[in-house]
């Protein structure tokens, strides 16, 4: 599908997600970044980019991606992803609070 529609962000996301699920994090990142360039407020893509970074040991990049995704989750009023992101961020930085917010109750 990407070959047919290289500019289509949904095709890029789908391929990136499939590569992520296959543990090809570098390959996934390439396609997810393209999707995010086309649609910068796509929270799910931002989360997957952070998870790619985390899987590859790039903690600072993961933190940055998760913080951006958290901003998007709050702007878009997505409470489930917000809670997941708070957990991910607390795992990266257990002694810090992020973006001026306390960890959500479980």
Secondary structure, DSSP 8 states (H G I E B T S, - for coil): -TTT-TT-HHHHHHHHHHHHHTT-HHHHHHHHHHHHHH-TT-HHHHHHHHHHHHHTT-HHHHHHHHHHHHHHHHHTT-HHHHHHHHHHHHHH-TT--BTTB-----
